[in-house]
Amino acid sequence: MNTSFLGCRNRAGWENLCGTGNPPPTGYSIDCSRLQIRPATLEDLTALTDVLADSFHGREGIWGWVYPILRLGIYEDLRTRLLMGSDQYLCLVAVASSPEVSTPGYGHPKEYVLGTVEMGLRSRYAWQLSLASRYPYLSNLAVHPHYRKQGIAQELLRICEQTAQCWGFSKVYLHVLENNPPARRLYYKMGYRLKEIDSGWDSVLLGQPRRLFLQKRI
């Protein structure tokens, strides 16, 4: 996979809450060998929302009724983070092009968002307010269901780790649910190891899966 990391570009935002059909139409191909990873912009917002919503929320049964509400929540939360901006916040997108689909008026292949990840600084506990207690934390790693197991998640993680090093850190952290074997295998393969097990009240009283707190030395 020939990945490139492009700089941030300022572009206008999309406000289409109904989705834009980010995956290419049936019958068109995506060239994952030319995958590009770059900082997200507001123009990516709708496509990013589609990838996150389809990765973390199903549409079966009752979930199909609440899916638009969940999707709107994802859209607004992500929009807020992108608008705020910060030198210590990063949202990456993995994009690839379909050679058969051109952008009207330009003739260039259309880009499709296939994956995303976010990284920011946080403290382990709310009462830890000092800057010294903050560390790079990865969240919302997601790859479109049709394009998984092609190395996209690994490339997103790799760029985050390189960025964390540029920020002056030697470790990165993330959470994964204990009942998510594919994600656990991915993180283990990438060198992440268990640091702590979070056993909150929802795990104890409601039987919800525990969150595993992982770390990686970079």
N, C-alpha and C positions, 0 to 999 in steps of 0.2 A: 504494500500500500504506500503510495507516494503522497505523503501528507505535507501540506504547507500551512504555516501559521501566519495569517494576514493581520495587519494593524486595524485599529478601530476606524470606522467610517461613520460620519454623521449623516443620517438620512431621515427622511420624514417617517412618522409612525403610521401603522395601519390601525384602523379602528373597527375592523370587521369581526364582530363577535360570533358570527355564525360559522366561521372557518372558511378556508380557501381551498381545501383539497390539496394540502401540501404534498402528499405523495404523488408521483407522476401518474398520468392516466394509464389504464391497463394497456399493455402492449408496448409501452415505451421503456427504454433501458436507462439505468443509472450507472455512471462510471465511477465506482467506488475506488478505483485505482488512482484517481485524481482528487481524492478527498481533500478538502480545505477546512482548516479549523481556525476560526477567527473570533474576536469579541462580538457579542450580539449587539444589535442595534434595535431601535424601536420598529424598524421596518420588518424585523424578524418576529415581532411579538405574536402575531396570530399563528404562524407556523410553529413557533415554540410552544404555544399553548396547546396546540393540537398534539404534539409529540408527548408533552407531559401528561395531558389528560388521558390519552390513549394508553400510556404506559402504567399509570397509577390507578386508574378508575375504569371499571368495566361498565358495560351498557346492558348487562343481562338483568331481566326482571325489573325490580323496583329501582335499581340503579340507573336504568334508562331514563326514568322520570326525573331523577335529581342530577343527571349528568350535566345538563346545561348550566345548572346553578354551580356545580363544582367547577366546571370549566370557566365560568365567569370569575369565580374566586381566584383561580390560578392566574387568569389574565390580569386581573387588577393587582394582585400581589406582585407579579413579575414586572408589570408596568411601573409600579411604584419604585421597585429596586433599580430598574434601568434608568428612570428619570432622576433618582437621587444621585447616582453615580458616586464613586469613591475610588481613591488610589489603592484601597485595600479591599476591593470587591471586584470579582470577575465573573462574568457569565459568558461561556463559550458556546459556539454553535459549530457543528460539523455539517458542512454543506457539500453537495455533489451536484453535478449537472447532468441533464438529459440531452444528448446531442440532437435528438429529434425535435425538441421543443425549443423554440426561439422566443425571445422577449419582443413583443410587437414594437416596431420602430427602431430596434437596435440590431436585430439579427443575431444576438448572442444566445448561447444555450441558457435555458432557464435553470436557476439554482433551486435546490430542494433541501430543506433542513431535515437531516436524518438523526441528529442527536444533540444533546446539550448537557452541560454540567455547570454548577455554580460553586464559587469558592469565596469565602470571606473570613474575617477574623472574629473569633468568639472566645468566651471564657467557659470553662467547664461548669461553673456554678454561678448563679445570679449574683451572689454576694461578693464575687471576685471582680473588683472594679479596676484594678491596676492594669496598666498596659502590659506589664510583664507577664500577666497570667493569660494573655490572649495567644491564640494559635490558629493556623490555617485550618479551616473546616470545610469539607466538601459536602455538597448536598445536591439533590435533584438531578442525579446522573440518570439519563434516560436516552434510549435509542428506539427509534421507530420499530415496532414489532416486525415489519417486513425486512428489516436490514440488520438484524442482530447476528452475532457470531461471525462478523466480518472484520473485527478489530477496531471498530469505531469507538467503543467504550474505552479500550486500552489507550487509544491515541488521545482522547479527551483527558484521561487521568494523567497521562505523561506530560501534557502541556501544563496542567494544573501544578504538578510537582515541580516542573521547571520554573514556573512563576513563583511558587512558594520559596524556592531557593533564591530567586532574585529579590524577594521581599526580606531575605535574611533569616529564614527559618530552616531548621534541619529535620523537622517532622511535620507530617500532615495527618489529619484525623477525619473520621467519618463514622456514621452509624449504619448498620444494616440489621434488618429483622432476622431473627433466628430461623424463621420458617421460609426463608428465601434462599434455597440452596444455590440456584444459578448465580445470584449476586455474590454470595459468600465464596463460591469457587473462583469467580472473577477476581475478587479482591485478594484472595489468598495467592492466586497466580501472580498478581501484580506486587506481592510482597507485603501486604497488610496483615497485621497480626492482632489478636485480641488483647485489649488493655483492661477493659472492665465490662461487666454485664449490668445493664440498667434494668432493675426490677421495680418498676413503678406500681402504683396502686391498681392501674388497669390490668397489669399482668397478674397480680396476686388475686384480686377480687373478681375480675371479669374473664380471666383466662386468656388474655390477649398475648400474642407472641412478644417475647422480650427483645429489647434492642441491644445489639452488641456494639460496643464502642471499640473501633479498630484504630491502630496507628501504623504509620510507616516511616522509617528513617530514610531521608533522601540525601 
